[in-house]
Amino acid sequence: MPVNPELVGRVFPPTAPYLVGREKVREFARAVFADDPQHLDPAAARALGYPDVVAPATFAIVVQEQTLQQLLAQPDSGIVLQNVLHAEQRFRYTRPIVAGDELTGTLTVTAVRGMRGSAMVTSDAEITDATGAHVVTATSVLLVGEGEK
């Protein structure tokens, strides 16, 4: 089954709130070799004006992944996980993510473009804090193959 073009414009329900923990930020920072003190040391982050450690820019993928799971679970999507390649990722921040943030993501499929036996699926995850204020938009492009025939 090819990717369903009717996914375009589909908006998924907000994810459950994700509480950003200091140790999760530190673990993620170490995993991506982000060794700036603001990611690891609360005092260094406070010296920069933040209330706690600052997550590396790519940390938003943790919340975005929850939104992408909603898309992948859609029986009418035509997307089979084993045929998916993460082709592109972008982040547009209003402010950094810091430990203590409670984040919620809402996914919108913005494009499905067919290409000779494959499709490019573009989606935006709007990630907001507990007050509803925008923190980051995480945009993913998935290359979805049709798999074996």
N, C-alpha and C positions, 0 to 999 in steps of 0.2 A: 504494500500500500504506500503510495507516495505521500509526502507531507501535505497535510490538509491546508490549502490556501485560505480557508475560512478562519484560520487561527488569527489572521491579521486583525488587530483591533480588540482581541479578546483580553479582558482584564481579569486577573485572578484575585481572590480574596486576600486581604492582608495576612501575612504570616503571624504566628504567635510571637509576642515580644521576645527578643533576645537580649539578655542582660550581659553587657560586655564586662568580662572579668579581667582584673589586673594580670592574673597568671596566664589567662588565654592570650592577652596582648603580648606578654613576654614570650610565651611559647611560639606564637606566630612570628614575632620579630626574629627570634633565633632561627626558626625554620627558613626564613627568607633572607637571612644574613643582614638584617637591618639592625646594625649595632649602635646607632645613635643613642645616646643616653636617655633622650626623651621617651624612647620606647620601652626602656627597662627600669628607669629610676624615677620614682614619683617626685623626688626633690628636684631633679633636672627638669621634669615636665612643669612643675610649679614655677620654677625660675623663668620659664618661657610664658607663663600666664595660664597654664592649663591646670585643671583641678586634679588630674591624675595622669598616668602614663598615656601617651598618644599612640594609637595604633598605626602601623605602617599603612601606606595608601592602599595596598591590595587587600587589607583585612576585610573590606566590604564584601568580598567574595563569600565570606562565611555566612552572611545574611542572604546574599543573592542566591547561594546554593539552595536555600530553603525554597525560594520562589521558583527556581528552575525545576525542582522536584515536582512542583505542582504541574508544570507544563509537561514534563515527561510522563506523569501519571495519567494524562488525558487519553482515554481509549480511542478518541477520534483524531488524535494528532498526526498519526502516521509516522511518529518518531520512535525508532527502536534504539535504545541506549547503545547497544553494541555497534551501531552504525554511525555514531556521533563522534565528531572531532570538534573540539573547542577551537575555533578558528581565530577569534579576535576578542579582546576585552578592553573596555575603556571605563574610566571613572571620571565623573564631574562632581566635585565637592563644593558644598556651601561652607562647610567647616570640617575640621578633622574629627575622627571618632576617638573618644577617650574612654578609659575604663570608667564604669559607672553608667554609661549610656544604656538606655533601653531602646532597642531599635526594632522597627517593623518594616517589612518589605512588601511592596505591591508590584507585581509583574504585569507588564503589558507587552503583547507581541506586536511589534511595529512593522515587520516585513517578513515575507516568505518569497524567496526568489528561486525559481526552478532553474536548474543547470544540468543538462545532459545526464540524467540518471541520479542527480543529487539535488539538494536544495540548501539554500542559506536561510537560516531562521534567525532574525534579529529581534532581541527583546530588551526592554528597559526595566530595571528594578528600581523603583523610587523608594529610597530608604529614608525613613523619618524617625525622629526621636519621640519620647513619651509625650511631648507637648504637641506633636504633629508637625513640627518644623522640619523642613528638608535638611538632610545631612549630605546625602550623596545619591547620584544616579549612576547605577552600574549597568553598562550596556554590554551584552554578549552577542556574539555571532557564532552560531553553531552550524557546522557543515554536516548535513545529514545525507548519508548515502542510502541507496535502496537495498543494499545488502546482496546476498547471493540469490540468484534466480534459479 
